[in-house]
Each structure stands twice: as structure tokens, then as C-alpha cells.
Amino acid sequence: MTYLKEIGEYVQTTAEVISSILDMQVIICDTDLELVGDSYPDFSPKDSRISHESILTEVMELGKNVVLDSNESHQGCAKCANREKCNVISIVGMPIIYEDNIIGSIGILAESQNSKEILLSKKEYYMGFISKMSDLLISKVRERKKNIELKILRKRLLSIVDSIDGALISSDGSGHIIHWNTNIKDFFNISDLKGKKIHLYDIIQHPSIRELVEKGIEFKNKEIVFNRDGKTTYALISGKTIDLDDYKYGAVIVLKKLTDVYDEVNDLSNNRITTNFNQIVGSSKQINIIKNKAQMVSNSKSTVLIQGESGTGKEVFARAIHYTSKLKDKPFIAINCAAIPDNLLESELFGYDEGAFSGAKKGGKIGKFQLAEGGTIFLDEIGEMPLHLQTKLLRVLQERYIERLGSNTSIPINVRVIAATNKKLEEMILTKEFREDLYYRLNVIPIRIPSLRERKEDIPFLLEYFLEINNKLLGKSIKGYTEDAMKTLINYDWRGNVRELQNLVEYVVNMAPSDYIRKEDIPARLLNNFRNSDASGNIDKNSEDAFDINENYKVESLDDIIKRNIIKALKYFGDDLAGKEMASKVLGISRATLYRKIKEYNIV
């Protein structure tokens, strides 16, 4: 153990003090048999050791006091190589014990007959004296250990403070800064703080700081703006007092950049449901045109307006645009303007300060626009937004600043806006329900998603896709649809579009009693609501939505449509493993389903 070496100077001083008081030589060694203290004038701790046969070695081995009456009677002295040069004729040795462990020993040496007689005659006195000096050494060892523990604790605390995701400042009871972590450089020039007595008021101008220092009023997540070197930084600031026995010893301030807060919210939120265009099922001409257009504009910062009937997948397209773009690692924040009451929508979009209205959350709340910082905000059902908010949204889109409710501070935003609606905004403009200028600001890049009625050739692939998903989800193994069932589902009007189809497939997978979904497994409400079809499911030839059928035209069967599209995809991408993987993605089916269809249709 190295306890005594760690306080080497103190051990040496102790040896010299004992020697001067007792007028005898003193040595102190550790368990490595190294001399740590020696009263001889020419002592040097380097390479100074005692032998394994030494009296002090025996003291440490036995763990008790040992008295050498004569060097003639000790076996170690008889074997000692320095016997002829050694002047020591008597020794009194005592172990040094710390926390039940022997860490060394002290020896008083008599080198003359007179010293020997004094030593032996007063050994009890000397033992008592050495014991007290040993206690002093142990106290010093304990103090040293405590100091080391405190230093280690301080190092750990400093490491923790530096690892905090934000800037931290601590002050004394009067508000003078006594410590800061490395992240403070994001807000202040550290050179301005070092070696100076600086008050919190000098660097942070916020009313909550004065209340914290003077009244001990803690606060959390207050918004603050810093300007340094021509650069503006928006942050959240929190303050907490350091109390002990009802006395305030100081305060701790934590600063977080708003951009870092947004990133944390994005990482922890459930909005990271990544979507790409390959996951949008369908290979019809109409849907491919829209997918190509949306992919082309994915990296544009321009506002996108997605229009389409309810259930066509407007949010799926919005997510695909975001996660295909350069913003894919930034937030995607969606808000349904129709799902939030008018009086709450403004605070949801733009946030509010503490005390902005009755019942406002303490510390205020960050709005969706701020949460979407650096990424995309998706404003679903934009046609339901009240007119007074349309005016505020227009200003945000033009100026790229927002103001929280109850605040007059303008906060810059860097957000790409995608809006969506199933309303006919042009008609709403005529009836003064929607602002024309906002419409033009939103409609920079218009995308219209076709209904299922406009892309019936995608219905078989959607049915297969949702069948596979629900088989896995519900633990079923339904193989497919009968011809009658498939024909019925293709000819159905699908007013609810893909969403209605998805729910229908989940229902029939739950209820189907056999390996194939039959026409009779389809809910009666669906069969009773056919438009442009008779009771048998045949298409009304006079319908404007019917296939273009005449006497010289033969309707292509469903199997032929599926087979033709598979062959087309394999021809384009190739029939190797990679080609089949790409073909299955474009067709909106799994690779296993593709292999099954290849076998079923005998595609070579």
C-alpha cells in the first residue's frame, strides 16, 4: 500500500520530530519495505529499503509491538549483510494500523549502550509516545484520502456538468459567477469571463434572473435572445437556487439553444414514421405521374399544396416528400387544423408565453412551427382554418417570423410548409371562406392526388398489399380473393378511397372463414352502396365512370391486368434478384407475393 508514500514529506517530518524529542534515531517504513521517513541526516528515500529479516518487517508481519533487547539475540541481525557496519544495538518497533490494515511501522533505534538502557527502561513511555505519533500519521493518511475523494468527486461533478446538453452557470449567493461549463461558449466569449468578477446581471438581461438572485424565485424554460458578434441566438433559460438548511448559497442557470431543443423533441417524438415513394402502392399512370412530380420537388423549399379526396393518402405523400428530401433528419410535424378548436389552434401553431391567457401553462409552450424548425410542418385540412388565422399564417409565410401568444418578440423560423385539403379552395375563395392571397402563397407547387375511381388498375395491388399486412398483423394466412370478390371490389365506388379500402380488408381478413375472401364475406353495407353497378356487381354501361365498352371491345380480366404489369415491371428492372426486389416495390407488393404471382401466372 502507498498510503505513507502519498504523505511522504509529512512522514519524514514526523521521523525528525520524534528523533529530536527522544534524542534517538527513528525510521518509518511501509509494507513494501521502503523507508519513507528516516532521521539520519543523509537520508534519501530513493532506493532506501529494509531487509526481509528486519525487526520492522517482523513488526508488520506480527501486527504487534516488538522490542529488540540486543542485536545478538535476533536472527535477522545475525544474517544481516551490514552487520559489521551497523551501530544499532536495540530497537522498539510499532505497527501503523489504518482501517484494520497494517500500512507500515515505526522504529526507535538505540546506537549506544546508554541509549539502549534509556530505551529499554522507558519503553512503555516511548511506546505511548510513538502510538500518538502513529495516530497523527493515520489522521494525515485519512485527511489525504478524504482530499483525494473530494478531488475525484469534484472531477466527476465537473465531467457531469460538462456533459450536460446545454450551457450551465453557477453563482454564489450574491449572484457573482463562480463556475461555468464548456458549452457556455455557444452564448458568450469565455475570454470575457475568465479572471474577472462578473455578476449574472452583467451577462444575462432577463427579469427572472433578478427574481432568482434576490428573492429565490426559481423558473423554467423562459425564452431569451442573445446577440453576439452580429449573430442572434434564441434559447430557453432555467434557474434554480442552491439551498442548505434554509440558507441560499447560490444559483444554477441552464441555457439551451432552441435549435437543440427542437432536435431533442424530434428525436423523442413519434413523428419519425419514415415514408418513401416506393412505399406508396400503385403503378398506374396517374399515380406514377404524381409520385414523379412529388419526388422532383422534394428538395425544394417552396410551399406545397396537396389536394385530393379524403383517404387518398395526402399525409403519406407529405411524409414521402419530407423523408426523401435533404430535411429527412429534421423534424416532420403534422397538425390537423380541423381537429383543434378555433380558440386553441393559434396557440398550437405559434405557442404562447406564461400568463398569455387564463389557464396558460407555467413557463409557456412552444408551438408547432418552432418544433418543426429546420424541417417540415404539415398543415392538414388547411381549408378548415378560420379566416383570422389565415391572415396570421400568410404573414408567417411571407416574413418567416412568428410571435407567440402573449409575446411581442419575433422569432425567426426556417420551416418548409406542406399544406393539404380535401376542399375546393377556389370555390371557398369565391364565397369568402378562404383568403385568395394565402391560396396563392400555399399553391406554389400544387399536387393533386387521384381518387381510387381514377386509378382502378391499382386496386388489385392495394388489396394484395393490405391483405399481406393484415395477415401478419392478425396472425391469419388468407391466400387471396375469389374472382367474384375481386371484381366486386374493383367496381366499388370507394368514396373513402385508400383509407376505406384498408379498413375493408382488415374487416374481411378478420371475418373470412376460408382460405380465400369471397364476395359474401364483403359487408352488406358495401354491396348495397354500389354506384353505377347492378345487384350482381356488373358495370352499368351507361355510367360515365364505366369502362369504355362496346361490342368490338373485350374487357381485360383482372388476372390479365396483374400479369401484364408484372411482366412489364420485370422487363424494365430485370428478372434477377435485384430486379425482382425493385419490381415488387413498384408494384406495391412483397417479394414473396411477387414470386407467388410469377408461379401462379406461369411467367417465365
C-alpha positions, -999 to +999 in steps of 0.1 A: +000+000+000+012+035-008-006+055+019+026+066+036+043+075+003+014+098-005+022+118+026+060+113+023+070+148+034+048+146+065+062+112+074+098+125+071+090+155+093+074+131+118+105+110+120+127+141+125+103+154+153+103+121+172+141+119+169+146+154+182+123+148+212+136+114+222+172+121+211+173+088+192+173+078+156+138+070+140+129+052+108+094+047+093+088+022+066+058+010+045+046-025+036+068-025+005+097-024+030+107+010+016+119+037+040+096+067+039+109+086+069+144+085+085+160+108+110+196+102+098+209+134+082+220+118+049+186+100+043+173+099+008+140+080+002+152+068-032+162+031-032+162+030+007+148-003+019+149-025+049+156-062+047+131-090+049+147-101+082+144-066+098+127-061+132+103-037+115+094-064+089+086-087+118+065-059+134+044-057+103+041-095+099+030-100+135+009-068+137+021-060+172+049-042+191+083-058+191+113-050+213+148-060+203+168-061+236+200-070+218+212-074+182+230-106+193+197-123+201+178-116+168+181-140+139+177-112+113+207-093+128+228-124+126+221-128+088+223-091+080+250-082+054+256-049+070+260-064+105+297-052+108+288-016+098+255-013+118+256+006+151+220-003+162+220-025+193+184-022+204+150-013+187+115-007+198+090-012+168+053-005+165+029-012+135+010+017+119-026+004+115-052+022+093-088+009+090-077-025+103-049-028+078-012-025+085+003+002+063+038+004+078+058+005+110+079+029+132+111+020+148+132+038+176+168+029+173+194+029+202+230+031+189+249+032+223+247+013+255+234+044+273+207+049+247+198+013+249+194+015+287+172+046+284+151+030+256+145-003+275+139+013+308+113+038+294+099+016+266+064+019+279+067+057+277+083+055+243+055+031+231+029+056+242+046+084+225+051+065+193+014+055+194+004+091+195+027+100+166+013+070+147-022+084+153-011+117+137+002+098+107-031+079+104-050+112+107-029+126+079-035+095+057-072+098+064-071+135+055-052+128+024-077+101+014-106+125+020-090+152-001-085+127-029-121+116-026-132+152-028-110+159-058-124+128-075-159+139-066-152+173-080-138+159-112-169+137-116-192+166-110-173+187-135-175+159-160-212+157-154-216+194-157-196+195-190-217+166-204-250+185-198-266+193-231-266+230-226-247+258-210-245+259-172-235+288-150-233+287-112-232+317-089-227+325-053-254+338-030-249+374-042-252+364-079-214+365-088-204+338-113-181+311-098-182+284-125-194+276-160-192+245-182-176+243-217-209+248-235-210+284-224-190+293-255-222+289-275-235+321-258-206+341-245-169+348-252-152+328-225-123+352-225-147+379-213-154+358-182-120+344-171-102+361-143-130+386-137-156+390-110-187+391-131-223+392-119-252+373-136-269+406-143-239+416-164-243+389-190-280+379-188-306+406-191-337+388-181-362+398-152-363+362-139-325+364-131-331+392-107-360+375-090-339+343-087-309+360-071-328+385-049-360+365-040-350+329-046-379+325-072-370+296-094-381+295-131-381+271-160-379+273-198-381+311-203-374+323-238-344+346-242-324+361-271-286+366-272-268+387-297-230+381-301-207+391-329-237+400-350-253+366-346-287+361-328-292+330-307-326+320-294-326+300-262-345+286-232-333+296-198-340+279-164-328+289-129-327+270-096-314+280-062-288+261-042-302+257-007-289+242+025-306+245+059-329+272+047-300+293+035-294+302-001-258+296-011-262+305-048-280+296-080-276+275-111-286+288-146-291+264-176-293+277-211-304+256-241-304+267-277-339+264-292-325+246-322-311+219-298-345+217-280-362+212-314-338+184-323-344+166-289-382+168-294-378+154-329-356+125-317-381+116-289-413+122-308-433+095-326-433+116-358-403+098-373-425+074-392-403+074-423-420+071-457-406+070-492-423+069-526-416+032-531-440+026-502-468+043-520-486+014-536-496+016-572-482+015-607-510+033-627-501+061-650-519+086-628-502+077-595-467+074-612-471+110-626-479+123-591-451+103-575-426+116-600-437+152-596-436+150-558-401+134-559-389+162-582-399+189-557-389+171-525-357+192-522-374+225-530-380+250-502-412+261-519-446+256-503-465+226-515-503+223-516-516+187-518-553+184-528-574+152-530-604+135-516-604+122-481-585+090-477-563+094-508-531+095-488-522+132-486-502+128-454-484+098-468-473+119-498-463+148-474-441+124-454-426+109-485-417+144-497-400+152-464-381+119-459-369+119-495-355+154-491-324+169-475-345+176-445-351+139-437-331+141-405-350+172-393-385+173-377-417+164-395-445+180-375-481+173-386-512+192-373-548+187-383-564+221-385-599+206-384-592+186-352-584+215-329-609+241-318-605+276-333-596+292-300-568+267-294-554+264-329-534+296-328-516+286-296-509+251-310-494+266-342-474+295-327-471+287-289-477+310-260-460+328-232-467+322-195-498+343-185-509+347-221-544+336-211-563+321-183-551+285-177-519+290-197-492+266-187-464+279-164-434+287-185-455+289-217-455+264-245-436+260-278-458+259-309-457+235-338-439+260-361-410+262-336-409+224-331-406+220-369-376+243-370-352+232-398-377+207-411-413+204-424-446+214-409-476+196-425-509+216-422-536+191-429-572+202-436-560+238-443-594+246-456-608+244-421-585+272-408-605+302-396-600+334-415-583+354-387-556+326-385-553+326-423-542+362-421-515+354-394-504+323-414-499+344-445-477+369-426-456+340-413-451+326-448-442+360-461-419+372-433-407+339-419-412+351-383-437+340-357-449+357-325-461+336-296-494+345-279-488+370-251-454+380-266-442+408-288-409+391-296-405+380-332-389+346-336-373+337-370-383+303-384-368+281-411-396+257-420-408+241-452-446+242-453-467+215-469-505+220-467-533+196-476-571+198-481-600+179-495-619+212-500-622+231-533-603+262-522-611+280-554-648+278-546-641+288-510-623+320-523-654+330-542-676+325-510-650+345-489-642+314-468-606+313-478-581+341-485-571+344-521-536+357-513-530+328-489-541+303-515-515+317-540-489+316-513-497+279-505-503+268-541-467+274-553-463+237-561-498+221-565-501+183-562-535+166-568-538+130-557-562+110-579-591+091-562-593+053-565-620+057-590-594+073-613-569+046-609-588+013-607-559-007-620-541+000-587-569-016-566-557-052-570-523-043-558-537-023-529-559-053-520-529-076-521-508-052-501-533-047-473-541-085-473-504-093-466-502-066-439-533-078-421-523-115-424-492-107-404-510-083-380-539-107-372-520-140-375-540-152-405-530-170-437-556-160-462-543-167-497-562-142-517-596-132-532-621-151-553-627-137-588-662-125-578-649-108-547-621-091-566-645-080-594-669-066-568-641-047-550-627-032-582-661-020-593-670-005-559-670+033-558-646+037-529-657+071-518-634+068-488-605+059-512-574+040-498-584+045-462-618+029-468-602+000-487-576-005-459-604-008-433-624-031-455-595-055-460-589-056-422-626-064-417-628-093-442-594-108-430-609-109-395-642-124-407-633-146-437-640-183-428-620-198-456-586-195-473-600-170-498-620-139-493-654-144-511-680-120-523-703-130-495-676-120-469-678-084-481-701-063-457-736-058-469-733-020-465-707-020-492-726-042-515-757-021-510-739+011-519-727+004-553-729+033-577-732+026-614-735-011-609-764-036-606-770-061-578-748-087-594-719-063-595-719-058-632-709-024-645-737-001-659-725+006-694-743+039-694-723+052-665-698+079-670-673+061-647-677+028-665-650+012-687-652+022-723-670-009-736-685-015-770-694-046-790-659-048-805-640-043-772-633-070-747-627-060-711-593-072-699-596-096-670-581-088-636-556-117-639-545-103-673-540-068-658-519-082-629-499-105-652-493-077-677-480-053-651-457-079-635-442-088-669-438-051-676-420-045-643-397-075-647-389-064-683-379-030-671-360-039-639-347-073-649-356-108-636-326-112-613-329-109-575-323-071-575-347-066-604-374-086-586-368-066-555-374-033-574-403-047-593-421-057-561-416-022-546-430-005-577-459-029-578-466-023-541-463-060-531-438-080-512-412-101-529-429-133-516-462-122-532-444-114-565-428-149-565-462-164-558-478-145-587-449-154-611-456-191-603-494-186-604-493-169-639-465-191-652-444-161-660-411-173-675 
